[in-house]
Amino acid sequence: MANLTALRDHNAAAVLGRIRAARETSRVELAAATGLSAQAVSKIVQRLAAEGLITTAGQGPSTGGKPRTLLRLVPQARWVVGAQLHRDAATLVLVDLGGRVVRSGAPALAAGADPARTLDQLAAGIRELLATVPSELVLGVGLACPGPLDHRTGVLHQVTGLPGWAGIALRDELAGRIDLLGAGAGAVAVDKDTTAGVLSQPGSADRAFVYLDDGLGAGLALGGQVQRGARTNAGEFGHQVLDLCGPRCACGNRGCLEALCRAALEAGEPARAAELLGEGVANLVRLLDLDEIVLGGRTVLAAPELYRDTVDAVLRQRLPDPDWQRVAVSVVRAGEQAVALGAAGLVLGPFFGEGDGLKPLGP
């Protein structure tokens, strides 16, 4: 992991983040945008240029004085791997500082394998991607996985469909296997797949990423901030009970939305699954006053128009007030790489002074 101590201070990260957001900008504009003095900006710019992170991009138009030198990010100056661990597969992306995917991978995971073997396979896939770039330019790895988990420690709780994983220190276990220049656990950031998904594309400050795959959950952003909750497990959307007499869910309850959707899909009734998903989304929109829903996951992506149109129709039926009619429903643009891209944002966000990485990385 690159040892860029100077870049970890707030001011340098703020300047670098502003350069990334603006694409091309000047020292004068950076000072105005960040509130830093011209002298402070000049010193930070010199440091960033010396590290190879930024470069000049010609001159801007004159405003009456000397033309201003423009600065831009050097995307290939650093690299991050974003990884998604499914219950039965993995998705990997190698991205540059601009969030562009330059390589990807999908390492095979043995079905039902014990955690150690699965993590060995995942780590091997990550090392294969990292072998294509200089190790000293690697910032780290962001990993998204099914929840529930403790985001602060990277320790998994009892994940439905992953017996034997409860209590696994996922962050530390993966960090030990990839060994990014001895950076240890600091080389890996871990979060729920649904939280990573809500980071993966631009949208409203009050939105949800609803993820139907081998599980069902939701990532939440309210007021422009990711919501994790008191135990960092907000978004267990699939375990809202819709039918007290419904099928038994893997969580132990009956009639959970996830169990109902899975039963419909196993019966070959995707339209019914989409209707059920719409009912759950309507509950979520009403509860949190959301104005955007982004749908993702392999099940949704197999029939994107069906899920988008059905969820939208259920919303309009259940929430007829004109204010609710403006709720937007879409399918995630980054497709099957969306969650892995959001995982990369767990590393890149703090690097650019953006905290949770709400600056999107996807296309």
C-alpha positions as CSV (number, residue, x, y, z in Angstrom):
1,M,0.0,0.0,0.0
2,A,1.4,3.4,-1.0
3,N,2.7,5.2,2.1
4,L,1.3,8.7,1.4
5,T,1.1,10.1,4.8
6,A,0.9,13.7,3.6
7,L,-2.1,12.9,1.5
8,R,-4.1,11.6,4.4
9,D,-4.4,15.0,6.0
10,H,-7.7,16.8,5.4
11,N,-6.5,19.7,3.3
12,A,-4.5,17.6,0.8
13,A,-7.4,15.2,0.4
14,A,-9.8,18.1,-0.1
15,V,-7.6,19.6,-2.8
16,L,-7.2,16.3,-4.6
17,G,-10.9,15.6,-4.4
18,R,-11.7,19.0,-5.9
19,I,-9.3,18.4,-8.8
20,R,-10.9,15.1,-9.5
21,A,-14.4,16.5,-9.4
22,A,-13.6,19.5,-11.6
23,R,-11.5,17.5,-14.1
24,E,-9.5,20.6,-14.9
25,T,-9.1,23.5,-12.5
26,S,-6.6,26.2,-11.4
27,R,-4.9,27.0,-8.1
28,V,-7.1,30.1,-7.7
29,E,-10.3,28.0,-8.2
30,L,-9.0,25.5,-5.7
31,A,-8.4,28.1,-3.1
32,A,-11.9,29.5,-3.6
33,A,-13.5,26.0,-3.5
34,T,-11.6,24.7,-0.4
35,G,-11.3,27.9,1.6
36,L,-7.5,27.4,1.9
37,S,-5.1,30.2,1.3
38,A,-3.3,30.5,-2.0
39,Q,0.0,29.7,-0.3
40,A,-1.4,26.5,1.2
41,V,-2.9,25.4,-2.1
42,S,0.4,26.0,-3.8
43,K,2.3,23.8,-1.4
44,I,-0.3,21.0,-1.6
45,V,-0.3,21.2,-5.4
46,Q,3.5,20.9,-5.4
47,R,3.3,17.9,-3.1
48,L,0.6,16.2,-5.2
49,A,2.6,16.8,-8.4
50,A,5.7,15.4,-6.9
51,E,3.8,12.2,-6.0
52,G,2.7,12.0,-9.6
53,L,-1.0,12.3,-8.7
54,I,-1.7,15.5,-10.7
55,T,-0.2,17.2,-13.7
56,T,-0.7,20.4,-15.7
57,A,-3.4,20.5,-18.4
58,G,-2.5,23.6,-20.4
59,Q,-3.8,27.1,-19.6
60,G,-7.3,28.4,-19.0
61,P,-8.7,31.5,-20.8
62,S,-7.4,34.8,-19.5
63,T,-9.7,36.9,-17.3
64,G,-7.6,40.0,-17.7
65,G,-4.4,38.9,-16.2
66,K,-1.9,36.1,-16.7
67,P,-3.6,32.9,-18.0
68,R,-4.1,30.4,-15.2
69,T,-2.4,27.0,-15.3
70,L,-4.9,24.2,-15.2
71,L,-4.4,21.1,-13.2
72,R,-5.8,17.6,-13.7
73,L,-5.7,14.2,-12.0
74,V,-3.4,11.5,-13.3
75,P,-5.8,8.5,-13.2
76,Q,-3.1,5.8,-13.5
77,A,-1.1,7.2,-10.6
78,R,-2.7,4.8,-8.1
79,W,-4.9,1.7,-8.3
80,V,-7.6,0.0,-6.2
81,V,-9.3,-3.3,-6.4
82,G,-13.0,-3.5,-5.7
83,A,-14.3,-7.0,-4.8
84,Q,-17.7,-8.5,-4.3
85,L,-18.1,-11.8,-2.5
86,H,-21.4,-13.5,-3.4
87,R,-22.5,-16.6,-1.6
88,D,-21.5,-18.6,-4.7
89,A,-19.1,-16.4,-6.8
90,A,-17.0,-13.3,-6.8
91,T,-16.7,-10.2,-8.9
92,L,-13.4,-8.2,-9.1
93,V,-12.5,-4.9,-10.7
94,L,-9.2,-3.1,-10.9
95,V,-9.9,0.7,-11.1
96,D,-7.8,3.8,-11.5
97,L,-8.2,7.0,-9.6
98,G,-10.9,8.1,-12.0
99,G,-13.0,5.1,-11.2
100,R,-12.4,3.5,-14.6
101,V,-12.4,-0.3,-14.7
102,V,-9.3,-1.4,-16.5
103,R,-9.4,-5.1,-15.7
104,S,-11.9,-7.4,-14.2
105,G,-12.1,-10.9,-12.9
106,A,-14.6,-13.6,-11.7
107,P,-12.6,-16.2,-9.8
108,A,-14.3,-19.5,-9.4
109,L,-15.4,-20.3,-5.9
110,A,-16.1,-23.8,-4.8
111,A,-19.7,-24.2,-3.9
112,G,-20.2,-24.8,-0.1
113,A,-16.5,-24.5,0.6
114,D,-15.3,-23.6,4.0
115,P,-14.4,-19.9,4.7
116,A,-10.6,-20.5,4.5
117,R,-10.7,-22.1,1.1
118,T,-13.1,-19.5,-0.3
119,L,-10.9,-16.7,1.0
120,D,-7.8,-18.4,-0.5
121,Q,-9.6,-18.4,-3.9
122,L,-10.7,-14.8,-3.5
123,A,-7.3,-13.6,-2.5
124,A,-5.7,-15.5,-5.5
125,G,-8.0,-13.6,-7.9
126,I,-7.1,-10.3,-6.3
127,R,-3.4,-11.0,-6.4
128,E,-3.8,-11.8,-10.1
129,L,-5.3,-8.4,-10.8
130,L,-2.7,-6.6,-8.6
131,A,0.2,-8.3,-10.4
132,T,-0.6,-6.1,-13.4
133,V,0.3,-2.8,-11.7
134,P,3.2,-1.7,-9.5
135,S,2.6,-2.7,-5.9
136,E,3.8,0.6,-4.5
137,L,0.9,2.3,-6.4
138,V,-1.8,0.2,-4.9
139,L,-4.0,2.0,-2.4
140,G,-5.9,-1.0,-1.1
141,V,-8.8,-3.4,-1.6
142,G,-12.5,-2.7,-1.0
143,L,-14.6,-5.8,-0.3
144,A,-18.4,-6.0,-0.3
145,C,-20.1,-9.1,1.0
146,P,-23.5,-10.2,2.3
147,G,-24.5,-9.0,5.7
148,P,-25.0,-8.8,8.6
149,L,-21.5,-7.8,9.5
150,D,-19.8,-5.3,11.8
151,H,-18.5,-2.6,9.5
152,R,-16.2,-1.2,12.1
153,T,-14.3,-4.5,12.7
154,G,-14.9,-6.3,9.5
155,V,-16.3,-9.3,11.4
156,L,-19.2,-11.3,9.9
157,H,-22.3,-12.2,11.9
158,Q,-24.7,-15.0,11.0
159,V,-25.2,-14.6,7.2
160,T,-28.1,-16.6,5.8
161,G,-26.8,-19.0,3.2
162,L,-23.2,-18.9,4.5
163,P,-23.1,-21.5,7.3
164,G,-19.8,-21.5,9.2
165,W,-19.0,-17.8,8.5
166,A,-20.3,-16.3,11.7
167,G,-17.5,-14.6,13.6
168,I,-15.0,-14.7,10.7
169,A,-12.8,-11.6,10.8
170,L,-13.2,-11.1,7.1
171,R,-11.1,-7.9,6.8
172,D,-8.1,-9.3,8.7
173,E,-8.3,-12.7,7.0
174,L,-8.3,-11.2,3.5
175,A,-5.6,-8.6,4.4
176,G,-3.3,-11.4,5.6
177,R,-3.7,-13.3,2.4
178,I,-3.0,-10.4,0.0
179,D,-0.3,-8.7,2.1
180,L,-0.1,-5.3,0.4
181,L,3.4,-4.3,1.4
182,G,2.8,-5.4,5.0
183,A,0.0,-2.9,5.4
184,G,-2.1,-5.4,7.3
185,A,-5.8,-4.8,7.9
186,G,-5.4,-1.2,6.8
187,A,-5.1,-2.4,3.2
188,V,-8.7,-3.7,3.2
189,A,-12.0,-1.9,3.7
190,V,-15.1,-4.1,4.2
191,D,-18.8,-3.3,4.0
192,K,-22.2,-4.9,3.1
193,D,-22.9,-5.4,-0.6
194,T,-26.0,-3.3,-0.4
195,T,-24.1,-0.4,1.1
196,A,-21.4,-0.6,-1.6
197,G,-24.2,-0.7,-4.2
198,V,-25.6,2.7,-3.0
199,L,-22.2,4.2,-3.5
200,S,-21.8,2.9,-7.1
201,Q,-23.7,5.6,-9.1
202,P,-24.9,9.1,-8.8
203,G,-28.4,9.9,-7.6
204,S,-30.6,11.6,-5.1
205,A,-29.4,12.4,-1.6
206,D,-32.4,10.3,-0.4
207,R,-32.3,7.0,-2.2
208,A,-32.1,3.2,-1.8
209,F,-30.2,0.6,-3.7
210,V,-32.4,-2.5,-3.7
211,Y,-30.5,-5.6,-4.4
212,L,-32.1,-8.9,-5.4
213,D,-29.5,-11.6,-6.0
214,D,-28.8,-14.7,-3.9
215,G,-30.3,-12.6,-1.0
216,L,-32.4,-9.4,-0.8
217,G,-31.3,-6.2,0.9
218,A,-31.1,-2.5,0.6
219,G,-28.4,0.1,0.8
220,L,-29.6,3.5,2.1
221,A,-28.5,7.1,1.6
222,L,-30.4,9.8,3.5
223,G,-29.5,13.4,3.3
224,G,-26.4,12.5,1.2
225,Q,-25.0,10.2,3.9
226,V,-24.8,6.4,3.9
227,Q,-26.9,4.9,6.7
228,R,-25.5,1.9,8.6
229,G,-27.4,2.1,11.9
230,A,-26.5,1.4,15.5
231,R,-25.0,-2.0,14.7
232,T,-23.9,-1.1,11.2
233,N,-26.6,-3.4,9.8
234,A,-29.2,-1.0,8.4
235,G,-30.8,-2.2,5.2
236,E,-31.9,-5.8,6.1
237,F,-34.7,-5.0,3.7
238,G,-35.4,-8.7,2.8
239,H,-36.4,-9.6,6.3
240,Q,-39.5,-7.4,6.6
241,V,-42.4,-9.8,7.3
242,L,-45.2,-9.5,4.7
243,D,-47.0,-12.8,5.4
244,L,-47.2,-14.3,8.9
245,C,-48.2,-17.6,7.5
246,G,-45.7,-17.5,4.6
247,P,-42.8,-19.8,3.9
248,R,-40.0,-20.2,6.5
249,C,-37.1,-17.9,5.8
250,A,-33.5,-18.8,6.4
251,C,-33.4,-16.2,9.2
252,G,-35.9,-18.3,11.1
253,N,-39.0,-16.2,10.6
254,R,-42.0,-16.8,8.3
255,G,-43.1,-14.7,5.4
256,C,-40.0,-12.5,5.0
257,L,-40.0,-10.6,1.7
258,E,-36.8,-12.5,0.7
259,A,-38.4,-15.9,1.3
260,L,-41.5,-14.9,-0.6
261,C,-39.5,-13.6,-3.6
262,R,-37.3,-16.7,-3.6
263,A,-40.4,-19.0,-3.5
264,A,-41.9,-17.1,-6.5
265,L,-38.6,-17.4,-8.4
266,E,-38.3,-21.1,-7.7
267,A,-41.8,-21.6,-8.9
268,G,-40.9,-19.9,-12.2
269,E,-42.9,-16.8,-11.5
270,P,-40.6,-13.8,-11.9
271,A,-43.5,-11.4,-12.4
272,R,-44.8,-12.4,-9.0
273,A,-41.4,-11.9,-7.5
274,A,-41.3,-8.4,-9.0
275,E,-44.7,-7.6,-7.6
276,L,-43.6,-8.7,-4.1
277,L,-40.5,-6.6,-4.5
278,G,-42.6,-3.6,-5.4
279,E,-44.7,-4.0,-2.2
280,G,-41.5,-4.0,-0.1
281,V,-40.2,-1.0,-1.9
282,A,-43.4,0.9,-1.4
283,N,-43.1,0.2,2.4
284,L,-39.5,1.5,2.3
285,V,-40.4,4.6,0.3
286,R,-43.2,5.5,2.6
287,L,-41.1,4.8,5.8
288,L,-38.0,6.8,4.8
289,D,-39.5,9.4,2.4
290,L,-37.2,8.4,-0.5
291,D,-37.3,9.9,-3.9
292,E,-35.2,7.4,-5.8
293,I,-35.0,3.6,-6.0
294,V,-32.1,1.9,-7.9
295,L,-32.5,-1.8,-8.5
296,G,-29.6,-4.2,-8.9
297,G,-28.5,-7.8,-8.5
298,R,-28.2,-10.7,-10.9
299,T,-31.9,-11.6,-10.6
300,V,-32.9,-8.0,-11.5
301,L,-30.4,-7.8,-14.3
302,A,-31.7,-11.0,-15.9
303,A,-35.0,-9.2,-16.5
304,P,-34.4,-5.5,-15.9
305,E,-37.5,-4.1,-17.7
306,L,-39.8,-6.4,-15.8
307,Y,-38.5,-5.4,-12.4
308,R,-38.2,-1.7,-13.1
309,D,-41.7,-1.4,-14.7
310,T,-43.4,-3.6,-12.1
311,V,-41.8,-1.9,-9.1
312,D,-42.7,1.5,-10.6
313,A,-46.3,0.4,-11.2
314,V,-46.7,-0.9,-7.6
315,L,-45.3,2.3,-6.2
316,R,-47.8,4.4,-8.2
317,Q,-50.6,2.2,-7.1
318,R,-49.7,2.1,-3.4
319,L,-48.6,5.7,-3.1
320,P,-51.1,7.7,-5.2
321,D,-50.4,11.1,-3.7
322,P,-48.8,13.4,-6.4
323,D,-45.7,14.0,-4.3
324,W,-45.0,10.3,-4.3
325,Q,-45.4,10.0,-8.1
326,R,-42.1,11.7,-8.6
327,V,-40.2,8.8,-7.0
328,A,-37.8,7.5,-9.7
329,V,-37.2,3.8,-10.3
330,S,-34.2,2.7,-12.4
331,V,-31.8,-0.3,-12.8
332,V,-28.2,0.3,-11.8
333,R,-26.1,1.4,-14.8
334,A,-22.9,-0.4,-13.9
335,G,-24.6,-3.8,-14.1
336,E,-23.0,-6.8,-12.4
337,Q,-19.9,-4.7,-11.5
338,A,-21.9,-2.1,-9.6
339,V,-21.3,-3.5,-6.1
340,A,-17.6,-4.2,-6.8
341,L,-17.3,-0.6,-8.0
342,G,-18.9,0.7,-4.8
343,A,-16.4,-1.5,-2.9
344,A,-13.6,0.3,-4.6
345,G,-15.2,3.6,-3.5
346,L,-14.7,2.4,0.1
347,V,-11.0,3.0,-0.4
348,L,-11.1,5.9,-2.9
349,G,-13.6,7.9,-1.0
350,P,-11.4,8.6,2.0
351,F,-8.4,9.1,-0.3
352,F,-10.3,12.0,-1.9
353,G,-11.6,13.4,1.3
354,E,-15.1,12.2,0.6
355,G,-15.7,10.0,3.6
356,D,-18.0,7.2,2.7
357,G,-17.3,7.6,-1.0
358,L,-20.6,9.0,-2.1
359,K,-18.9,10.4,-5.1
360,P,-19.9,7.7,-7.6
361,L,-17.4,5.6,-9.5
362,G,-19.7,3.9,-12.0
363,P,-20.3,4.8,-15.6
